[in-house]
Amino acid sequence: MRLLGISGSPREGATAYVVREALAFAASLGAVETEFISLKGKQIGFCLHCDYCVRTKKGCVQKDDVVELYPSLEAADAWLLATPVYQGTMSGQLKAVLDRCRALVARNPDVFRNKVGAAIAVGGDRVGGQEPAIMAIHAFYLANKMIPVSGGPFGSNLGGTVWSRDKKAEGAAADEVGMKTVYRTVERLVEVTRLLRAGEGA
């Protein structure tokens, strides 16, 4: 299976660290090919709602770094999207990328069908908006025929929730409880993706 992990942070800090750790854990489960993408430094334009993609079925009219992400988004069997918590929800960078996925869906409404998706949110506070941020990502999955998963009850109910204490990677690494929610979420993500792929081959 192909697992795509995206750090939706504009800097190389806690969120990128958590995604890299999550992908390494996924790879340790065997037969998982991973790809890491950071949105740091990328030129990401907002969706203009110009409907070029709807009219022409030729993708997005904007030719920035988002266009280069499209092949990875299409090829992956599973997505792991991670975001720092900004004002109680996901980062603007990640939201813009998800909005720009409209160009792919306009061309093929089933482009993301049955891909499995999980989410991680990293906050400077222990309770800083991680769960609303995760739910915003899950809303994208549901709207685009994807299958959202979490790590399950008693700890990782909606996904991975990490407390960085605003200390970047060092803070995230120190949050043992939070990192456990990440590993549980990744384990479930891999499990469900494998079940779906096995079913498709039956």
C-alpha positions in Angstrom: 0.0 0.0 0.0 1.0 3.6 -0.6 0.7 6.0 2.3 1.1 9.7 1.8 1.8 11.9 4.8 1.5 15.6 4.5 2.7 18.2 7.0 0.4 21.2 6.7 2.6 23.5 8.6 4.5 26.5 7.0 7.6 25.6 9.0 9.7 22.6 9.9 8.6 22.0 13.4 6.4 19.8 15.5 3.9 18.8 12.8 6.6 17.7 10.3 8.3 15.8 13.1 5.1 13.9 14.0 4.4 13.0 10.3 7.9 11.7 9.8 7.6 9.6 13.0 4.2 8.3 11.9 5.4 7.3 8.5 8.4 5.5 10.0 6.0 3.6 12.2 3.8 2.7 9.3 6.8 1.4 7.3 7.8 -0.8 10.3 4.5 -2.6 9.9 5.7 -4.0 6.6 4.6 -3.7 3.0 3.9 0.0 3.3 5.5 2.5 0.8 5.5 6.0 2.3 5.9 9.5 0.9 6.4 12.6 2.9 5.4 16.1 1.7 5.8 19.3 3.6 3.9 22.4 2.7 6.7 24.6 4.1 7.9 27.1 1.4 5.4 26.0 -1.2 3.5 28.5 -3.3 -0.1 27.7 -2.6 -2.8 29.9 -4.1 -6.4 29.9 -2.8 -9.1 28.4 -4.9 -10.5 31.2 -7.0 -13.9 29.5 -7.7 -13.4 30.4 -11.3 -14.8 27.1 -12.4 -12.1 26.6 -15.0 -11.7 23.0 -13.7 -15.4 22.3 -14.0 -15.8 23.8 -17.5 -12.7 22.3 -19.0 -12.0 19.1 -17.0 -8.3 20.0 -17.5 -7.3 20.6 -13.9 -6.6 23.9 -12.1 -6.0 27.1 -13.9 -3.3 28.0 -11.4 0.1 26.5 -12.0 1.7 26.7 -8.7 3.1 24.1 -6.3 -0.3 22.6 -5.6 -0.3 21.1 -9.2 2.9 19.2 -8.3 1.1 17.6 -5.4 -1.8 16.2 -7.5 0.0 13.0 -8.7 0.9 12.0 -5.1 -2.6 12.6 -3.9 -4.0 10.5 -6.7 -1.5 7.6 -6.4 -1.7 7.1 -2.7 -4.0 4.4 -1.2 -4.2 6.2 2.1 -3.6 9.8 3.3 -2.3 11.0 6.7 -2.9 14.7 6.9 -1.4 16.6 9.8 -1.9 20.2 10.7 -0.8 22.6 13.4 -3.9 24.1 15.2 -4.6 27.6 14.0 -7.5 29.4 15.6 -9.1 26.1 16.5 -8.9 24.5 13.1 -6.4 23.4 10.3 -3.7 25.7 8.9 -4.6 27.9 5.9 -1.9 26.2 3.8 -3.5 22.7 4.2 -7.1 24.1 3.8 -6.0 25.7 0.5 -4.5 22.5 -0.8 -7.7 20.6 0.0 -9.8 23.3 -1.6 -7.7 23.0 -4.7 -8.4 19.3 -4.9 -11.7 20.4 -6.5 -9.8 20.5 -9.8 -9.2 16.7 -9.6 -12.7 15.9 -8.5 -14.2 18.1 -11.3 -12.3 15.9 -13.8 -13.2 12.6 -12.0 -15.7 12.6 -9.2 -14.4 9.2 -8.1 -10.7 10.2 -8.0 -10.5 9.8 -4.2 -13.2 7.1 -3.8 -12.3 4.5 -1.1 -9.0 6.0 -0.2 -8.5 5.8 3.5 -7.8 9.0 5.4 -6.6 9.8 8.9 -5.7 13.1 10.6 -3.3 14.4 13.2 -3.5 17.8 14.8 -0.6 19.4 16.8 -1.4 22.2 19.3 0.7 24.4 21.5 -1.9 23.7 24.3 -3.0 20.3 25.4 -6.6 21.3 24.6 -6.0 23.8 21.9 -8.4 22.9 19.1 -6.9 19.6 18.0 -10.3 17.8 17.7 -12.1 20.5 15.7 -9.0 20.6 13.3 -9.2 16.9 12.9 -13.0 17.0 12.2 -12.4 19.6 9.5 -10.0 17.2 7.8 -12.5 14.4 8.2 -15.2 16.6 6.5 -13.0 16.7 3.4 -12.7 12.9 3.4 -16.4 12.4 3.7 -17.2 15.0 1.1 -14.9 13.2 -1.4 -15.9 9.6 -1.0 -12.9 8.7 1.2 -13.1 6.6 4.4 -11.9 8.5 7.5 -10.5 6.4 10.4 -9.1 7.1 13.8 -7.2 5.2 16.5 -10.4 4.3 18.3 -11.8 4.8 21.8 -9.9 5.5 24.9 -7.3 7.9 23.8 -7.3 8.5 20.0 -11.1 8.8 19.4 -10.8 11.0 16.3 -7.1 10.7 15.4 -3.7 11.8 16.6 -3.7 14.7 19.0 -0.3 16.0 20.0 0.7 18.7 22.5 3.9 20.5 21.5 4.0 23.1 24.3 5.2 25.4 21.4 8.6 23.7 21.6 8.5 22.4 18.0 9.8 18.9 17.4 11.3 18.6 20.9 7.9 19.4 22.5 6.1 16.9 20.3 8.6 14.1 21.0 8.2 14.7 24.7 4.4 14.2 24.5 4.3 10.4 25.0 0.6 10.3 25.4 0.1 12.3 22.2 2.5 10.2 20.2 0.7 7.0 21.3 -2.5 8.5 19.7 -0.6 9.0 16.5 0.7 5.4 16.4 -2.7 3.9 17.2 -4.2 6.0 14.4 -1.6 4.9 11.9 -2.0 1.3 12.9 -5.7 1.5 12.2 -5.1 3.4 9.0 -2.9 0.7 7.7 -5.3 -2.0 8.9 -8.3 -0.6 7.1 -6.4 0.2 3.9 -5.2 -3.4 3.7 -8.7 -4.8 4.3 -10.0 -2.6 1.5 -7.2 -3.5 -0.9 -7.7 -7.2 -0.1 -11.4 -6.9 -0.8 -10.8 -5.3 -4.1 -8.6 -8.3 -5.1 -11.1 -10.9 -4.0 
